[in-house]
């Protein structure tokens, strides 16, 4: 399972797991070291390269959002059982686990652009398999392929953005990655209410096409080129990103020195992550991923339309409202994360998740027992919307930010890989079991999720430290005292 990433990738993991963090004083989150010379060059190529890369983030979101608006139509046309559709919905995350595990070695071997091309190609093949599917097997193969591409995108896109960005723009640009994932999910939700499931699959080809074409126009990651010893290509790529009239001498030297220093650090094996000096960091990182995924988010996200229909509410109106709300709250979370702090956001988010689940549980209990049936749709929708708003406000992004801050630099690669694998496993388990749980008991399902989210609040209160405004050294001292 372990990814054989070198120590440079430890730093990349740190950058990967900070989609919303904007701390420019933290050397562990950027290879640039001391402040660089100011210049008048405009970073238009950095912006354009980021735009190309986040087409992968949008493709990620499109994959995740596909199953919710299409469940009824696919099951009806292809005569799928509930179990067969549950496999189709959840196998995406199984593919993502494979993609997440293999993405590091692929990105190291063929470069960041090469990994993005591979991911886009696999996604295209997956979408075409879904479009032409006439049975469960082809659907599952296509969904597995898009999941694999999604897993690779989840690692490579933020790494690429972090590696090409000057440190004063890195926080803002990595935020775009998270925002575009939400956009992909939301657009899939909205247009899925008016398009057939086959046509919706074809729309997933668009971001992949833009990504593949755009990769011909942008440079490779300078840091990857430097690591591979390609000095001329490294300098040319860095110059292209910073502007032809910008003096890159100092930045180039800092990057080279930083890579040299990191390669001299010890490279621990996987089992060493559980030694006493690393154990609390691993518990915090992995524990937050368990809290994030086992609270029910992928079940709710993948089957939103079905939940609204079960509650007696318009699937189209509910899904569109869900999609719009998710984008707005995610943007607000990005703004507040460095103002309110990590722990307060997690606690507020967790409390909202519990309340949202309880509202949904009460609504479905009233429906099952035929109590005030006219109030059931509004109550259920209120619960689901509160749930997704609360998740988007904190539990969605903050665990990745905290994980980027708590691991010592020499274990970030392997520890981050372990936490990512746990995250995708939780996503798979939640999405696979959701329909079965709803068949067992609609209100019982949401009571179960409410209990898990309540335990997550206790975990945050008792175990997770506040990391806002602290250097990595201060964080490590607080964790290990």
C-alpha positions as CSV (number, residue, x, y, z in Angstrom):
1,X,0.0,0.0,0.0
2,X,2.8,2.4,0.8
3,X,3.8,4.9,-1.8
4,X,7.5,5.0,-2.3
5,X,7.7,8.8,-2.5
6,X,10.9,10.6,-1.7
7,X,11.3,13.4,0.7
8,X,10.5,16.1,-1.8
9,X,7.1,14.6,-2.1
10,X,6.7,15.1,1.6
11,X,6.7,18.8,1.0
12,X,4.4,18.3,-2.0
13,X,2.0,16.4,0.2
14,X,1.9,19.4,2.6
15,X,1.0,21.6,-0.3
16,X,-1.5,19.1,-1.6
17,X,-3.4,18.9,1.6
18,X,-3.8,22.7,2.0
19,X,-6.6,23.5,-0.4
20,X,-7.7,26.5,1.6
21,X,-4.6,27.5,3.7
22,X,-3.0,30.7,2.9
23,X,0.0,30.8,5.3
24,X,2.9,32.3,3.4
25,X,5.3,32.2,6.3
26,X,5.6,28.5,6.5
27,X,8.6,27.0,4.8
28,X,7.2,23.5,4.9
29,X,4.4,24.6,2.7
30,X,6.6,26.1,0.1
31,X,10.1,25.5,-1.2
32,X,11.0,29.1,-1.8
33,X,12.8,29.8,1.5
34,X,13.5,33.4,2.1
35,X,11.7,36.2,0.4
36,X,12.5,36.6,-3.2
37,X,13.3,39.7,-5.3
38,X,10.3,41.6,-6.3
39,X,9.8,42.1,-10.0
40,X,7.4,43.8,-12.4
41,X,6.6,40.6,-14.3
42,X,3.0,39.6,-14.4
43,X,2.3,36.0,-13.5
44,X,-0.2,35.5,-16.4
45,X,1.3,32.1,-17.2
46,X,0.9,31.0,-13.6
47,X,-2.8,31.9,-13.8
48,X,-3.3,30.2,-17.2
49,X,-1.5,27.1,-16.0
50,X,-3.7,27.0,-12.9
51,X,-6.8,27.3,-15.1
52,X,-5.6,24.4,-17.2
53,X,-4.8,22.3,-14.1
54,X,-8.1,22.9,-12.3
55,X,-10.0,21.6,-15.3
56,X,-8.9,18.3,-13.6
57,X,-10.5,19.5,-10.4
58,X,-13.7,20.2,-12.3
59,X,-13.5,16.7,-13.9
60,X,-13.1,15.4,-10.3
61,X,-16.3,17.1,-9.3
62,X,-18.2,16.0,-12.4
63,X,-17.3,12.4,-11.6
64,X,-18.4,12.7,-8.0
65,X,-21.7,14.5,-8.8
66,X,-22.8,12.1,-11.7
67,X,-24.6,9.4,-9.7
68,X,-27.0,11.6,-7.8
69,X,-29.3,13.0,-10.6
70,X,-29.0,9.8,-12.7
71,X,-30.0,7.0,-10.3
72,X,-33.7,6.6,-11.2
73,X,-33.1,6.9,-15.0
74,X,-30.2,4.4,-15.1
75,X,-32.0,1.9,-12.9
76,X,-35.1,2.1,-15.0
77,X,-33.5,1.9,-18.4
78,X,-31.0,-0.8,-17.6
79,X,-33.2,-2.7,-15.1
80,X,-30.6,-2.5,-12.3
81,X,-31.3,-3.7,-8.8
82,X,-30.6,-1.5,-5.8
83,X,-27.5,-3.6,-5.1
84,X,-26.2,-3.2,-8.6
85,X,-26.7,0.6,-8.6
86,X,-25.0,0.8,-5.2
87,X,-22.0,-1.0,-6.6
88,X,-22.0,1.5,-9.6
89,X,-22.2,4.5,-7.2
90,X,-19.6,3.3,-4.8
91,X,-17.0,1.7,-7.1
92,X,-16.0,5.3,-8.0
93,X,-14.3,5.6,-4.7
94,X,-12.6,2.2,-5.0
95,X,-11.1,3.5,-8.3
96,X,-10.1,6.7,-6.5
97,X,-8.2,4.7,-3.9
98,X,-6.2,3.0,-6.6
99,X,-5.6,6.3,-8.3
100,X,-4.5,8.0,-5.0
101,X,-2.0,5.2,-4.3
102,X,-0.4,5.2,-7.7
103,X,-0.5,8.9,-8.4
104,X,2.7,9.8,-6.5
105,X,4.9,7.3,-8.4
106,X,3.3,8.2,-11.7
107,X,3.7,11.9,-11.1
108,X,7.4,11.3,-10.2
109,X,8.2,9.1,-13.1
110,X,6.5,10.9,-16.1
111,X,6.0,14.4,-14.5
112,X,3.0,16.3,-13.3
113,X,1.8,17.1,-16.9
114,X,2.3,13.4,-17.8
115,X,0.2,12.3,-14.9
116,X,-2.5,14.8,-15.7
117,X,-2.6,13.4,-19.3
118,X,-2.9,9.8,-18.1
119,X,-5.7,10.8,-15.7
120,X,-7.6,12.7,-18.4
121,X,-7.2,9.8,-20.8
122,X,-8.6,7.2,-18.3
123,X,-11.5,9.5,-17.5
124,X,-12.4,9.9,-21.1
125,X,-12.3,6.1,-21.5
126,X,-14.5,5.8,-18.4
127,X,-17.1,8.3,-19.6
128,X,-17.4,6.6,-23.0
129,X,-17.9,3.2,-21.4
130,X,-20.7,4.7,-19.3
131,X,-22.2,6.4,-22.4
132,X,-22.3,3.2,-24.4
133,X,-23.2,0.9,-21.5
134,X,-26.0,-1.6,-22.0
135,X,-25.6,-3.4,-18.7
136,X,-24.1,-3.2,-15.2
137,X,-20.7,-4.5,-16.1
138,X,-19.9,-1.7,-18.6
139,X,-21.3,0.9,-16.2
140,X,-19.0,-0.4,-13.4
141,X,-15.9,-0.5,-15.6
142,X,-16.6,3.1,-16.7
143,X,-17.3,4.3,-13.2
144,X,-14.1,2.5,-11.9
145,X,-12.1,4.3,-14.6
146,X,-13.5,7.7,-13.9
147,X,-12.8,7.0,-10.2
148,X,-9.2,6.2,-11.0
149,X,-8.8,9.5,-12.8
150,X,-10.4,11.3,-9.9
151,X,-7.9,9.8,-7.5
152,X,-5.0,10.9,-9.6
153,X,-6.5,14.4,-10.0
154,X,-6.9,14.7,-6.2
155,X,-3.2,14.4,-5.8
156,X,-1.6,15.9,-8.9
157,X,-3.6,19.0,-9.5
158,X,-2.9,20.7,-6.1
159,X,0.7,19.5,-6.2
160,X,1.2,21.0,-9.7
161,X,-0.5,24.3,-8.7
162,X,1.7,24.5,-5.5
163,X,4.9,23.8,-7.4
164,X,4.3,26.5,-10.1
165,X,3.0,29.3,-7.9
166,X,5.1,32.0,-6.3
167,X,4.6,31.9,-2.6
168,X,2.5,35.0,-2.4
169,X,-0.1,33.5,-4.7
170,X,0.1,29.8,-3.6
171,X,-2.7,30.0,-0.9
172,X,-5.2,31.8,-3.2
173,X,-4.5,29.6,-6.2
174,X,-4.8,26.3,-4.2
175,X,-8.2,27.5,-3.0
176,X,-9.3,27.4,-6.7
177,X,-8.7,23.7,-6.7
178,X,-11.3,23.1,-3.9
179,X,-13.7,25.6,-5.5
180,X,-13.6,23.9,-8.9
181,X,-14.3,20.5,-7.4
182,X,-17.5,22.0,-5.8
183,X,-18.3,23.6,-9.2
184,X,-18.0,20.3,-11.0
185,X,-20.3,18.5,-8.5
186,X,-22.8,21.4,-8.5
187,X,-23.0,21.7,-12.3
188,X,-23.5,17.9,-12.6
189,X,-26.3,18.1,-10.1
190,X,-28.0,21.0,-12.0
191,X,-27.7,19.9,-15.6
192,X,-28.4,16.3,-14.6
193,X,-31.9,17.4,-13.9
194,X,-32.5,18.3,-17.5
195,X,-30.1,16.0,-19.5
196,X,-30.4,12.2,-19.9
197,X,-27.8,10.1,-18.1
198,X,-26.0,9.3,-21.3
199,X,-25.7,12.9,-22.4
200,X,-24.6,13.9,-18.9
201,X,-21.8,11.3,-19.3
202,X,-20.6,13.1,-22.5
203,X,-20.4,16.4,-20.7
204,X,-17.7,14.8,-18.5
205,X,-15.5,14.8,-21.6
206,X,-15.4,18.6,-21.9
207,X,-13.0,19.4,-18.9
208,X,-10.8,16.5,-19.9
209,X,-10.5,17.9,-23.5
210,X,-9.7,21.4,-22.3
211,X,-7.1,19.9,-19.9
212,X,-5.3,17.8,-22.5
213,X,-5.2,20.7,-25.1
214,X,-4.1,23.2,-22.4
215,X,-1.2,21.0,-21.3
216,X,0.5,21.6,-24.7
217,X,0.6,25.3,-23.9
218,X,1.9,25.3,-20.3
219,X,5.3,24.4,-18.8
220,X,6.1,21.4,-16.7
221,X,6.6,21.9,-12.9
222,X,10.0,23.5,-12.5
223,X,10.5,21.7,-9.2
224,X,10.0,18.3,-10.9
225,X,12.4,19.2,-13.6
226,X,15.0,20.3,-11.0
227,X,14.6,17.1,-9.1
228,X,15.2,15.1,-12.4
229,X,18.4,17.1,-13.0
230,X,17.1,18.8,-16.1
231,X,18.7,22.1,-15.5
232,X,18.0,23.9,-18.8
233,X,14.4,22.8,-18.9
234,X,14.0,23.8,-15.2
235,X,15.3,27.3,-15.8
236,X,13.2,27.7,-19.0
237,X,10.0,26.6,-17.3
238,X,10.6,28.8,-14.3
239,X,11.4,31.8,-16.6
240,X,8.2,31.2,-18.6
241,X,6.1,31.1,-15.4
242,X,7.6,34.2,-13.9
243,X,7.9,36.3,-17.1
244,X,10.7,36.7,-19.6
245,X,12.1,39.9,-18.1
246,X,12.1,38.6,-14.5
247,X,15.3,37.7,-12.7
248,X,14.8,34.2,-11.5
249,X,18.4,33.6,-10.3
250,X,17.6,33.8,-6.6
251,X,14.4,31.7,-6.8
252,X,16.1,29.0,-8.9
253,X,19.0,28.8,-6.4
254,X,16.6,28.5,-3.5
255,X,14.7,25.7,-5.1
256,X,17.9,23.8,-5.9
257,X,19.1,24.2,-2.3
258,X,15.8,23.2,-0.8
259,X,15.6,20.0,-2.9
260,X,19.2,19.1,-2.0
261,X,18.5,19.6,1.7
262,X,15.3,17.5,1.6
263,X,17.0,14.6,-0.1
264,X,19.4,14.4,2.8
265,X,16.6,13.8,5.4
266,X,15.9,10.2,6.6
267,X,13.1,8.3,4.8
268,X,11.1,6.3,7.4
269,X,9.3,3.1,6.5
270,X,5.6,2.8,6.8
271,X,5.6,1.0,10.2
272,X,7.8,3.7,11.7
273,X,4.7,6.0,11.4
274,X,3.4,4.3,14.5
275,X,6.4,5.0,16.6
276,X,5.7,7.1,19.7
277,X,7.1,10.3,18.3
278,X,4.8,10.2,15.3
279,X,1.8,8.4,16.7
280,X,-0.3,11.4,17.9
281,X,0.2,13.2,14.5
282,X,-1.0,10.1,12.7
283,X,-4.0,9.6,15.0
284,X,-5.0,13.3,14.4
285,X,-4.6,13.1,10.6
286,X,-6.2,9.7,10.1
287,X,-8.9,10.4,12.8
288,X,-10.0,13.5,11.0
289,X,-10.4,11.6,7.8
290,X,-12.5,9.0,9.6
291,X,-14.6,11.9,11.0
292,X,-15.0,13.4,7.6
293,X,-16.1,10.3,5.7
294,X,-18.0,8.2,8.1
295,X,-20.4,11.0,9.0
296,X,-22.3,10.2,5.8
297,X,-21.2,12.8,3.3
298,X,-20.7,10.6,0.3
299,X,-24.0,8.8,0.8
300,X,-25.8,12.1,0.9
301,X,-23.8,13.6,-2.0
302,X,-24.1,10.6,-4.3
303,X,-27.8,10.0,-3.7
304,X,-29.2,13.5,-3.0
305,X,-31.9,13.2,-5.6
306,X,-33.2,9.9,-4.2
307,X,-33.2,11.4,-0.7
308,X,-35.4,14.3,-1.8
309,X,-37.8,12.0,-3.7
310,X,-38.1,9.7,-0.7
311,X,-39.0,12.8,1.4
312,X,-41.7,13.8,-1.1
313,X,-39.8,16.9,-2.3
314,X,-39.0,17.8,-5.9
315,X,-35.6,16.2,-6.7
316,X,-34.8,18.9,-9.3
317,X,-35.4,21.9,-7.0
318,X,-33.7,20.3,-4.1
319,X,-30.6,19.2,-6.0
320,X,-30.2,22.7,-7.6
321,X,-30.5,24.4,-4.2
322,X,-28.0,21.9,-2.8
323,X,-25.6,22.6,-5.6
324,X,-25.8,26.4,-5.3
325,X,-25.5,26.4,-1.5
326,X,-22.4,24.1,-1.6
327,X,-20.5,26.5,-3.8
328,X,-21.4,29.6,-1.7
329,X,-20.5,28.0,1.6
330,X,-17.3,26.6,0.3
331,X,-16.2,30.0,-0.8
332,X,-17.1,31.5,2.6
333,X,-15.2,28.7,4.4
334,X,-12.1,29.6,2.3
335,X,-12.4,33.2,3.5
336,X,-12.8,32.3,7.2
337,X,-10.3,29.5,7.7
338,X,-7.4,31.8,8.5
339,X,-9.5,34.2,10.5
340,X,-11.7,31.9,12.7
341,X,-9.1,29.1,13.1
342,X,-9.3,25.4,12.3
343,X,-10.8,24.0,15.5
344,X,-13.7,26.5,15.8
345,X,-14.7,25.7,12.2
346,X,-14.5,22.0,12.8
347,X,-16.7,22.3,15.9
348,X,-19.3,24.6,14.2
349,X,-19.3,22.3,11.2
350,X,-19.7,19.2,13.3
351,X,-22.6,20.7,15.3
352,X,-24.4,21.6,12.1
353,X,-23.9,18.1,10.8
354,X,-25.5,16.6,13.9
355,X,-28.4,19.0,13.8
356,X,-28.9,18.4,10.0
357,X,-28.9,14.7,10.5
358,X,-31.4,15.0,13.4
359,X,-33.8,17.1,11.3
360,X,-33.7,14.6,8.5
361,X,-34.2,11.7,10.9
362,X,-37.2,13.4,12.5
363,X,-38.7,14.1,9.0
364,X,-38.4,10.5,7.9
365,X,-39.7,9.2,11.3
366,X,-42.7,11.4,10.9
367,X,-43.2,10.0,7.4
368,X,-42.9,6.4,8.5
369,X,-45.4,6.9,11.3
370,X,-47.6,9.3,9.3
371,X,-47.3,12.2,11.6
372,X,-47.9,15.7,10.1
373,X,-47.0,14.5,6.6
374,X,-47.4,18.0,5.1
375,X,-44.3,19.1,7.1
376,X,-42.1,16.2,6.1
377,X,-40.7,17.5,2.8
378,X,-39.7,20.9,4.2
379,X,-38.2,19.4,7.3
380,X,-36.2,16.8,5.4
381,X,-34.9,19.4,2.9
382,X,-34.0,21.8,5.7
383,X,-32.0,19.0,7.3
384,X,-30.1,18.0,4.1
385,X,-29.3,21.6,3.2
386,X,-28.1,22.3,6.7
387,X,-26.0,19.2,6.5
388,X,-24.3,20.1,3.3
389,X,-23.8,23.7,4.3
390,X,-22.2,22.6,7.6
391,X,-19.9,20.1,5.8
392,X,-18.9,22.7,3.2
393,X,-18.1,25.2,6.0
394,X,-15.5,23.1,7.8
395,X,-15.4,19.3,7.8
396,X,-15.0,19.2,4.0
397,X,-11.7,21.1,3.8
398,X,-10.3,21.7,7.2
399,X,-9.1,18.1,7.8
400,X,-6.9,18.4,4.8
401,X,-5.5,21.7,6.0
402,X,-4.8,20.3,9.5
403,X,-3.1,17.2,8.0
404,X,-0.8,19.4,6.0
405,X,0.4,21.1,9.2
406,X,0.7,18.3,11.8
407,X,3.0,15.8,10.2
408,X,6.8,16.2,10.6
409,X,8.3,17.0,7.2
410,X,10.1,13.7,6.8
411,X,6.9,11.6,7.1
412,X,4.5,13.8,5.3
413,X,4.5,11.7,2.1
414,X,3.8,8.4,3.7
415,X,1.6,9.7,6.5
416,X,-0.4,11.7,3.9
417,X,-0.8,8.6,1.7
418,X,-2.1,6.6,4.7
419,X,-4.6,9.3,5.6
420,X,-5.7,9.6,2.0
421,X,-6.2,5.9,1.6
422,X,-8.3,5.9,4.8
423,X,-10.3,8.8,3.4
424,X,-11.1,7.0,0.1
425,X,-11.9,3.8,1.9
426,X,-14.4,5.6,4.1
427,X,-15.9,7.3,1.0
428,X,-16.3,3.9,-0.6
429,X,-17.8,2.3,2.5
430,X,-20.2,5.1,3.1
431,X,-21.4,5.3,-0.6
432,X,-21.8,1.6,-0.9
433,X,-23.8,1.1,2.3
434,X,-26.0,4.1,2.1
435,X,-28.8,2.6,0.0
436,X,-28.9,-0.5,2.1
437,X,-29.1,1.6,5.3
438,X,-31.9,3.6,3.8
439,X,-33.8,0.4,2.9
440,X,-33.2,-0.8,6.5
441,X,-34.5,2.5,8.1
442,X,-34.6,6.0,6.6
443,X,-34.6,7.7,10.0
444,X,-32.3,5.2,11.5
445,X,-29.7,6.0,8.9
446,X,-29.6,9.7,9.8
447,X,-29.6,8.9,13.5
448,X,-26.5,6.7,12.9
449,X,-24.8,9.6,11.1
450,X,-25.8,12.0,13.8
451,X,-24.1,9.8,16.4
452,X,-20.9,9.5,14.3
453,X,-20.8,13.2,13.9
454,X,-21.3,13.7,17.6
455,X,-18.3,11.5,18.3
456,X,-16.4,13.5,15.7
457,X,-17.0,16.6,17.8
458,X,-15.6,14.9,20.9
459,X,-12.6,13.8,18.9
460,X,-11.9,17.4,17.8
461,X,-12.4,18.8,21.3
462,X,-10.1,16.2,23.0
463,X,-7.5,15.4,20.4
464,X,-7.1,18.0,17.6
465,X,-4.9,21.0,18.4
466,X,-5.5,24.5,17.0
467,X,-2.8,25.2,14.4
468,X,-3.8,28.7,13.3
469,X,-1.0,31.2,13.4
470,X,1.7,28.7,14.5
471,X,4.8,27.6,12.8
472,X,5.4,23.9,12.1
473,X,7.9,23.8,14.8
474,X,5.4,25.2,17.3
475,X,2.8,22.7,16.2
476,X,5.1,19.8,16.6
477,X,6.1,21.0,20.1
478,X,2.5,21.2,21.1
479,X,1.7,17.8,19.7
480,X,4.7,16.0,21.3
481,X,4.7,17.7,24.7
